[in-house]
């Protein structure tokens, strides 16, 4: 009796585990990177303060993130944002984006 109980429990556990793995695989397959919303880059100003470039449905924003609420710093012209996206990614490029957008010069 104890052997059949352990065997039944083991088979049930294996079945539930396989079902969970199948569901997770199907969910992962359905998730695709969102083209409607994405982070273009991040510039860390201080350990808890950063500026992000964000694209949402064809619009581009610079937002500031810190201890308080998220702040909209600027909305970018789509042509300017497309030109910046075409450049190689890197901290210098994003820093230049922030300087240009905020009118701080190059």
Secondary structure, 3 states (H helix, E strand, C coil): CHHHHHHHHHHHHHHHHHHHHHHHHHHHHHCCCCCCEEEEEEEEEECCEEEEEEEECCEEEEEEECCCCCEEEEEECHHHHHHHHHCCCCHHHHHHHHHHHCCCCC
